[in-house]
Amino acid sequence: MFGVDEVVHQTDKFISWRHGDYVVWAKKMELSDLQNDPFNAYTEADVGVVRVAVELEIHDHAPAFHMQMGD
């Protein structure tokens, strides 16, 4: 759907891809991720929500830098 190029990082709860100057990532959220969450998912009932984002790659780091992966 995003036309991504390559998987850059993958765990059982996180995956990120490069797409030109962008990073596309998806993460299955855990309870610790939801604390003070600005997107209305913040209770134990919301555990397992998947967050997907497309971000401009501005760092010289792996895309996983954009969000803690909870490895």
Secondary structure, DSSP 8 states (H G I E B T S, - for coil): -----EEEEE-SSEEEEEETTEEEEEEE--HHHHTT-TTS--SGGGTT-EEEEEEE--SSS-GGGGS----
